[in-house]
Amino acid sequence: MKIPEQRYRNPLAKMQPDTEAVKRNGWQQQHILVIAEDDGRLDALEREIIQRIGQRLYGEYRHG
């Protein structure tokens, strides 16, 4: 007999902030931009620019 797996529902999940809203507010209110290099909304040129800025400011990223 197979017993269905119970999924634990985290009661704190409702309290998680909407990360996109936090990023938007950070930009609009404090001029802080948070963006992932592989964000699907960016085209190839924009991804390259983000990568170059990150490397210039913070150095090469480390793998793993």
C-alpha positions as CSV (number, residue, x, y, z in Angstrom):
1,M,0.0,0.0,0.0
2,K,1.4,3.4,-1.0
3,I,1.0,6.2,1.5
4,P,0.8,9.6,-0.1
5,E,3.6,11.9,0.8
6,Q,2.5,14.7,3.0
7,R,3.8,18.2,2.1
8,Y,4.6,20.4,5.0
9,R,3.1,23.9,4.5
10,N,5.4,26.5,6.0
11,P,3.3,29.0,8.0
12,L,5.9,31.7,7.3
13,A,5.5,31.4,3.5
14,K,2.8,34.1,3.6
15,M,5.3,36.5,5.2
16,Q,7.9,36.1,2.4
17,P,8.4,39.4,0.6
18,D,7.7,39.7,-3.1
19,T,11.3,39.9,-4.3
20,E,10.5,41.8,-7.5
21,A,8.6,44.4,-5.5
22,V,11.6,44.7,-3.1
23,K,13.9,45.2,-6.1
24,R,11.5,47.7,-7.7
25,N,11.3,49.7,-4.5
26,G,15.0,49.6,-4.0
27,W,15.5,51.1,-7.5
28,Q,12.8,53.7,-7.3
29,Q,13.5,54.9,-3.7
30,Q,17.3,54.4,-3.3
31,H,18.6,53.9,-6.8
32,I,19.9,50.4,-6.0
33,L,19.8,48.0,-8.9
34,V,19.7,44.3,-8.2
35,I,19.7,42.1,-11.3
36,A,20.9,38.6,-12.2
37,E,23.2,38.3,-15.1
38,D,21.0,35.5,-16.5
39,D,17.7,37.4,-16.1
40,G,15.5,36.3,-19.0
41,R,14.2,39.9,-19.6
42,L,17.7,41.0,-20.7
43,D,19.0,40.6,-24.3
44,A,22.5,39.4,-25.0
45,L,24.0,42.9,-25.0
46,E,22.5,43.8,-21.7
47,R,23.7,40.6,-20.1
48,E,27.2,41.4,-21.4
49,I,27.1,44.9,-19.9
50,I,25.9,43.5,-16.5
51,Q,28.7,40.9,-16.5
52,R,31.3,43.5,-17.3
53,I,30.1,45.9,-14.6
54,G,30.1,43.1,-12.1
55,Q,33.6,42.0,-13.0
56,R,34.9,45.6,-12.9
57,L,33.4,46.3,-9.5
58,Y,33.7,43.0,-7.8
59,G,36.2,40.9,-9.8
60,E,35.6,37.5,-11.4
61,Y,32.9,35.4,-9.9
62,R,33.9,32.1,-8.3
63,H,32.4,28.8,-9.3
64,G,30.9,26.6,-6.6
